[in-house]
């Protein structure tokens, strides 16, 4: 599947790396570097470079995980660009998961007010979500508090990467996959339910389909609302709670797992506030995959963090809650009201 749009050229298929040399040649960059982390780089850097033989490619390695998503890493990338003589016609390729994509995109968007940037996502989570749409940034007194919108020139989503993921990392991405069904496609949610075993076993044809469907949904949403002023906000389902949980866990809880907890909490809140009647079906599917739907972190602390979230408006907390599977709505809730509802609905969770 190839999508040509203002979000760049997006190629989704097993073997998408075969397009890497062509995409680079099309851009004619003055220099090329591949930014990766100290885990992915050991496995994939040399293999990826094989696809672009005859071209000098610099390897830039950053710390893996959310703890590396900071000003120190950003400064390291800027320094590499300066020392390497990079110009606006140079290309930085992010090879890795969401953290690598976020920091590489942010560094690329800000260095000389923008150099070429591309995404080669290697995790399920980054393939279906974070590599699409142009959001980037770093954590600074909160999740993704500093960042820009900056679209890559191309994104190569090669589903063969998924086969090599540790199962925990695969589950980390499945939370985002399930999210798409809840927010905008009931049939897709049903497909995930019905193909549970095939997905769990990572059967190629099923994996290809779920990744393609998620990418198409994300692209359609972002094309309508690139800067998150309206429709794109539905993609934050589970994230307002999730980001607070990530921070309070000192990022020991992975993003997808935190979002899964956030979706579980949001479904319970929606049952109370909007009359959502399919809570058990959503929470049941998350639990079936082995994803968490609640937390031991004190809810008062979570609410306090949510007030600081960049999506909070005029002192109110902005929540995405389901009305039914396949349809969500955005509501604004006072801090005290949310704390009261949480105490009530989570008492027996």
Secondary structure as GFF3:
##gff-version 3
##sequence-region A 1 349
A	DSSP	beta_strand	2	5	.	.	.	ID=ss1
A	DSSP	beta_strand	8	12	.	.	.	ID=ss2
A	DSSP	three_ten_helix	16	19	.	.	.	ID=ss3
A	DSSP	alpha_helix	20	27	.	.	.	ID=ss4
A	DSSP	beta_strand	32	37	.	.	.	ID=ss5
A	DSSP	alpha_helix	40	49	.	.	.	ID=ss6
A	DSSP	three_ten_helix	50	52	.	.	.	ID=ss7
A	DSSP	beta_strand	58	62	.	.	.	ID=ss8
A	DSSP	three_ten_helix	66	68	.	.	.	ID=ss9
A	DSSP	alpha_helix	71	83	.	.	.	ID=ss10
A	DSSP	beta_strand	91	96	.	.	.	ID=ss11
A	DSSP	alpha_helix	98	110	.	.	.	ID=ss12
A	DSSP	three_ten_helix	111	113	.	.	.	ID=ss13
A	DSSP	beta_strand	116	121	.	.	.	ID=ss14
A	DSSP	alpha_helix	124	125	.	.	.	ID=ss15
A	DSSP	pi_helix	126	130	.	.	.	ID=ss16
A	DSSP	beta_strand	154	157	.	.	.	ID=ss17
A	DSSP	three_ten_helix	159	164	.	.	.	ID=ss18
A	DSSP	alpha_helix	167	184	.	.	.	ID=ss19
A	DSSP	alpha_helix	186	194	.	.	.	ID=ss20
A	DSSP	alpha_helix	196	200	.	.	.	ID=ss21
A	DSSP	alpha_helix	204	224	.	.	.	ID=ss22
A	DSSP	three_ten_helix	231	236	.	.	.	ID=ss23
A	DSSP	alpha_helix	239	248	.	.	.	ID=ss24
A	DSSP	alpha_helix	255	273	.	.	.	ID=ss25
A	DSSP	alpha_helix	279	288	.	.	.	ID=ss26
A	DSSP	alpha_helix	299	307	.	.	.	ID=ss27
A	DSSP	beta_strand	317	324	.	.	.	ID=ss28
A	DSSP	beta_strand	327	333	.	.	.	ID=ss29
A	DSSP	alpha_helix	335	345	.	.	.	ID=ss30
###
